[in-house]
Amino acid sequence: MSGGTPDDERWTRVLRRDRSGKAFVYAVTGTGIYCLPGCPARLPRRENVRFFATPAEARAAGFRPCKRCRPDLPAGGADDAADAALAAVRTALDAAETPPRIADLAAAAGLSPSRLHRLFRQAYGVTPREYYAARRLRRFADSLRPDGQTPQASGSVTRSLYAAGYGSDSRLYDESGCLGLTPGALRAGGAGAAVRYALGSTSLGTVLVAATEQGLCGVEFGNDGEELFAALRRRLPRASLRHAPDELADWVAQIAAFVERPAGRLDLPLDVAGTLFQRRVWKALCEVPPGETISYGELARRIGSPGATRAVGAACGANPAAVVIPCHRAVGGTGRLTGYRWGIARKQALLTREEALRTADG
């Protein structure tokens, strides 16, 4: 800061929560605590702040280290400590038989509940509660796996749900519904699921539409109908697949029409299975209007997980319903077209058509 004192420059960095530049700590006379300039704690009043070149000087002056930013740890140690704490929390959630209290998890990790919630979500894309719910649902799914490897493989769903830690079947259905899964669909390879499919033609190639009684479970583009069916069979090796062109004719026609003129939104029922994080990404994608794009980083921020850009990209790649969930509108940070499950040429064609319609309407 031109013309200012060293303390003025330090105070500016505190206000900006800027850790770059020469290291120092600041102490607050009202609390007796000293912090790093990037500390997320509430900012103090300037008149209550003293600056020190090192933590040792702050301690010698009678101040205690902050438990949030941990200025007493070596450089980089605070981040390492947070990573270790989050790993310990995740291990505890994996092992828990009943839902742990966030306050107990935070106390064990040496973090405040709000900071644990924020850091965990940044690191893993979900909150501790959502992570536990998904982990418990996965235990239930594993208990239903028809591979003969688990004690519940030949038992009832009721026995499996209690073994997974559910107190009632209503709780199971509440949580599985949030994931877009049902107990039947959780069985490996879709065992017991009845899936209808049909093929259609578009200017972007052949489209395969697959659906359960609840809604669409797949929309895939390709160059060959047999290859698309083979891919569906690999994805659902234990499902009952039935060719039903008449029953799905209306949905195929709506999807084909949208490809040619991608205006508005395809308001079709979905029955897609995904993690909580994936479903948050897919929901946010559906809110991006035709003719607009969104970067993976902005999409991560929009769902409240700014550090999960790569995970957002992976969720886009796992989208099972092309154009219905418009993952083609997700682009790189500079606007560059990156990967698309059904080919970059198709992604470019869809975006070009959407932009042309928006310009014509605008």
C-alpha positions in Angstrom: 0.0 0.0 0.0 1.8 3.1 -1.3 2.7 5.7 1.4 1.5 3.5 4.2 3.4 2.0 7.2 4.2 -1.7 7.4 1.3 -2.2 9.8 -1.0 -0.5 7.3 0.0 -3.1 4.7 -0.4 -5.9 7.2 -3.9 -4.6 8.2 -4.9 -4.6 4.5 -3.9 -8.2 4.2 -5.9 -9.1 7.3 -9.0 -7.4 5.8 -8.4 -9.3 2.6 -7.6 -12.6 4.5 -4.5 -12.7 2.3 -1.9 -15.2 3.3 0.5 -14.4 0.5 3.6 -12.3 1.0 5.9 -12.0 4.0 4.6 -14.0 7.0 3.4 -12.4 10.2 0.6 -12.8 12.8 -1.8 -10.4 14.4 -3.1 -10.4 17.9 -6.4 -9.1 19.3 -6.1 -7.4 22.7 -9.7 -8.1 23.6 -9.5 -11.8 23.2 -5.8 -12.5 23.9 -5.6 -14.6 20.7 -3.2 -14.3 17.8 -4.0 -15.4 14.2 -2.7 -15.7 10.7 -3.9 -13.0 8.2 -6.0 -15.6 6.4 -8.0 -16.6 9.5 -11.7 -17.1 8.8 -12.6 -15.7 12.3 -14.6 -12.5 12.6 -12.5 -9.5 11.8 -11.5 -7.4 14.9 -11.5 -3.6 15.2 -8.2 -2.0 14.0 -7.6 -0.3 17.3 -7.6 -3.7 19.1 -4.9 -5.3 16.8 -1.2 -5.7 17.4 1.2 -7.2 14.8 4.1 -9.5 15.4 6.7 -10.9 13.0 6.6 -14.4 14.4 4.3 -16.5 16.6 7.0 -16.7 19.2 6.9 -12.9 19.7 3.1 -13.0 20.1 3.4 -15.8 22.7 6.1 -13.8 24.5 3.7 -10.9 24.7 1.1 -13.2 26.4 -1.2 -14.1 23.5 -2.6 -17.6 22.8 -2.7 -19.2 19.3 -6.1 -19.3 17.5 -7.6 -22.8 17.3 -9.1 -22.1 13.9 -6.2 -21.0 11.8 -3.5 -22.7 14.0 -0.7 -20.1 13.7 1.4 -22.2 16.0 1.9 -24.9 13.4 4.7 -24.8 10.8 3.9 -23.2 7.4 1.5 -25.5 5.6 0.9 -27.3 8.9 -2.6 -25.9 9.3 -3.7 -27.3 6.0 -2.1 -30.6 6.8 -3.8 -30.7 10.1 -7.2 -29.9 8.5 -6.7 -32.7 6.0 -5.8 -35.1 8.7 -8.9 -34.0 10.7 -11.2 -34.5 7.8 -9.8 -37.9 7.0 -10.4 -38.9 10.7 -14.0 -37.6 10.4 -14.6 -39.6 7.2 -13.2 -42.7 8.9 -15.5 -42.2 11.9 -18.5 -41.8 9.5 -17.6 -45.0 7.6 -17.5 -46.9 10.9 -20.6 -45.4 12.6 -23.6 -47.6 13.1 -25.9 -44.7 14.0 -25.8 -41.1 12.8 -23.1 -39.3 14.8 -23.7 -35.7 16.1 -21.8 -33.0 14.1 -20.8 -31.5 17.4 -19.1 -34.7 18.5 -17.3 -35.1 15.2 -16.2 -31.5 15.4 -14.9 -31.8 18.9 -12.9 -34.9 18.1 -11.4 -33.1 15.0 -10.5 -30.0 17.0 -12.7 -27.9 14.7 -15.9 -25.8 15.2 -19.0 -27.5 13.8 -19.5 -24.8 11.2 -15.9 -25.1 10.0 -16.0 -28.9 9.9 -19.2 -28.6 7.8 -17.6 -26.1 5.4 -14.3 -27.9 5.0 -15.9 -31.4 4.7 -18.2 -30.1 2.0 -15.3 -28.4 0.1 -13.2 -31.6 0.3 -15.8 -34.2 -0.5 -18.7 -32.3 -2.2 -21.3 -33.3 0.5 -21.9 -32.5 4.1 -21.0 -35.0 6.8 -24.7 -35.9 7.2 -25.1 -36.5 3.5 -21.9 -38.5 3.4 -23.2 -40.7 6.2 -26.6 -41.2 4.6 -24.9 -42.2 1.3 -22.5 -44.6 3.1 -25.4 -46.2 5.0 -27.3 -46.6 1.8 -24.3 -48.2 0.2 -24.1 -50.7 3.1 -27.7 -51.6 2.5 -27.0 -52.0 -1.2 -24.0 -54.3 -0.5 -26.2 -56.5 1.7 -28.6 -57.0 -1.2 -25.9 -57.9 -3.7 -26.8 -61.3 -5.2 -23.3 -62.6 -5.2 -23.6 -65.0 -2.2 -20.8 -63.1 -0.4 -22.8 -61.5 2.3 -25.0 -63.0 5.1 -28.0 -61.0 3.9 -27.6 -62.1 0.2 -30.5 -64.5 0.5 -32.3 -62.7 3.3 -35.1 -60.2 3.4 -34.9 -56.5 2.7 -36.2 -55.9 6.2 -33.3 -57.8 7.7 -30.8 -56.0 5.4 -32.1 -52.5 6.3 -31.8 -53.1 10.0 -28.3 -54.5 9.5 -27.4 -51.3 7.7 -28.5 -49.2 10.6 -31.9 -48.1 9.6 -34.5 -47.8 12.3 -37.5 -48.3 9.9 -38.3 -49.0 6.3 -39.7 -45.5 6.0 -36.3 -44.0 6.8 -34.7 -46.2 4.1 -37.2 -45.1 1.5 -36.8 -41.4 2.5 -33.0 -41.6 2.0 -33.0 -43.8 -1.1 -35.6 -41.5 -2.7 -33.2 -38.6 -2.2 -30.6 -40.6 -4.2 -32.9 -41.5 -7.0 -32.6 -45.2 -6.1 -35.0 -47.8 -4.9 -34.1 -51.0 -3.0 -34.8 -53.1 -6.1 -32.6 -50.9 -8.3 -29.8 -51.1 -5.7 -29.2 -54.8 -6.5 -26.0 -55.3 -8.6 -26.5 -54.6 -12.2 -30.1 -53.6 -11.9 -31.3 -57.1 -10.9 -35.1 -57.2 -10.8 -35.5 -53.8 -12.6 -37.8 -53.7 -15.7 -36.3 -51.4 -18.3 -37.9 -50.5 -21.6 -35.8 -49.1 -24.5 -36.3 -47.7 -28.0 -34.0 -46.2 -30.7 -34.5 -43.1 -32.8 -32.7 -41.1 -35.4 -31.5 -37.5 -35.1 -29.1 -35.3 -37.0 -26.6 -36.0 -34.3 -26.8 -39.8 -34.8 -28.8 -42.6 -33.3 -30.4 -42.0 -29.9 -31.3 -44.7 -27.4 -33.9 -43.9 -24.8 -34.3 -46.2 -21.8 -37.0 -46.0 -19.1 -38.5 -47.6 -16.0 -42.0 -47.2 -14.9 -40.9 -44.1 -12.9 -39.2 -42.3 -15.8 -36.2 -42.0 -18.1 -33.1 -43.8 -16.8 -30.9 -43.3 -19.9 -30.6 -41.2 -23.0 -27.5 -42.0 -25.1 -26.2 -40.9 -28.5 -24.1 -43.0 -30.8 -23.5 -44.1 -34.4 -24.9 -47.6 -34.1 -28.1 -48.9 -32.4 -26.5 -52.3 -31.6 -23.6 -50.6 -29.9 -25.9 -48.5 -27.8 -27.9 -51.5 -26.8 -24.7 -53.4 -25.9 -23.6 -50.5 -23.7 -27.0 -50.5 -22.0 -26.7 -54.2 -21.4 -23.2 -53.8 -19.9 -24.6 -51.0 -17.6 -27.5 -53.1 -16.4 -26.5 -56.7 -16.9 -29.1 -58.1 -14.5 -32.0 -55.9 -15.5 -34.9 -57.1 -17.7 -34.5 -55.2 -20.9 -37.5 -55.0 -23.3 -37.6 -53.3 -26.7 -40.7 -51.0 -26.6 -40.6 -48.5 -29.5 -44.4 -47.9 -29.4 -44.5 -47.2 -25.7 -41.6 -44.8 -25.8 -42.4 -43.2 -29.1 -43.6 -39.9 -27.6 -40.4 -39.5 -25.5 -38.2 -40.4 -28.4 -40.0 -37.8 -30.6 -39.7 -35.1 -28.0 -35.9 -35.8 -27.5 -35.3 -35.9 -31.3 -37.3 -32.6 -31.8 -35.2 -30.9 -29.0 -32.0 -31.9 -30.7 -33.1 -30.2 -33.9 -34.5 -27.1 -32.1 -33.1 -27.0 -28.5 -35.4 -24.4 -27.1 -36.8 -24.3 -23.6 -36.4 -27.4 -21.4 -37.2 -31.1 -21.8 -39.7 -31.6 -19.0 -39.6 -35.4 -18.9 -39.7 -37.6 -15.8 -36.4 -39.0 -14.7 -35.4 -42.1 -12.7 -31.7 -41.7 -12.7 -29.4 -43.1 -10.0 -26.5 -41.0 -8.7 -24.8 -39.9 -5.6 -26.0 -36.9 -3.6 -23.2 -34.8 -5.1 -23.9 -35.9 -8.7 -27.6 -35.1 -8.3 -26.8 -31.6 -7.0 -24.7 -31.1 -10.1 -27.4 -32.4 -12.4 -30.1 -30.3 -10.8 -27.9 -27.2 -11.2 -27.3 -28.0 -14.8 -31.0 -28.1 -15.4 -31.2 -24.5 -14.2 -28.8 -23.3 -16.9 -31.0 -21.8 -19.8 -30.5 -22.9 -23.4 -28.0 -20.6 -25.2 -25.9 -20.1 -22.0 -22.9 -22.0 -20.7 -21.4 -22.4 -17.2 -17.9 -23.2 -16.2 -17.2 -26.3 -14.1 -15.7 -23.9 -11.4 -18.8 -21.7 -11.4 -21.0 -24.8 -11.2 -19.0 -26.0 -8.2 -19.5 -22.7 -6.5 -23.2 -22.7 -7.4 -23.8 -26.0 -5.5 -21.8 -24.8 -2.5 -18.6 -26.8 -3.2 -16.1 -24.3 -4.7 -13.2 -26.7 -4.2 -14.8 -29.5 -6.1 -14.3 -28.5 -9.8 -12.9 -31.8 -10.8 -15.6 -33.7 -9.1 -18.2 -31.5 -10.9 -16.5 -32.5 -14.2 -16.7 -36.1 -13.3 -20.4 -35.7 -12.4 -21.1 -34.2 -15.8 -19.3 -37.1 -17.4 -21.5 -39.6 -15.4 -24.7 -38.0 -16.6 -26.9 -40.8 -17.9 -29.5 -38.7 -19.7 -28.1 -36.6 -22.5 -29.9 -33.3 -23.3 -32.5 -34.0 -20.6 -29.8 -33.2 -18.1 -27.9 -30.6 -20.2 -24.3 -31.3 -19.3 -23.3 -30.0 -22.7 -23.7 -26.5 -21.3 -20.8 -27.1 -18.9 -17.5 -25.8 -20.3 -13.9 -25.1 -19.2 -12.9 -21.9 -17.3 -12.0 -20.0 -20.5 -15.1 -21.1 -22.3 -13.2 -23.9 -24.1 -15.2 -27.0 -24.9 -13.8 -29.9 -22.8 -14.8 -33.6 -22.7 -18.4 -34.7 -23.5 -19.5 -38.2 -23.1 -21.2 -38.3 -26.5 -18.4 -36.5 -28.4 -17.2 -32.9 -28.7 -18.8 -32.5 -32.1 -22.3 -33.2 -30.7 -21.6 -30.8 -27.8 -20.6 -28.0 -30.2 -23.6 -28.7 -32.4 -26.0 -28.4 -29.5 -24.5 -25.2 -28.2 -24.4 -23.7 -31.7 -28.1 -24.4 -32.2 -29.0 -23.1 -28.8 -27.1 -19.9 -29.3 -28.7 -19.4 -32.8 -32.2 -19.7 -31.3 -31.4 -17.3 -28.4 -30.0 -14.7 -30.9 -33.1 -15.1 -33.1 -35.5 -14.7 -30.2 -33.5 -11.9 -28.6 
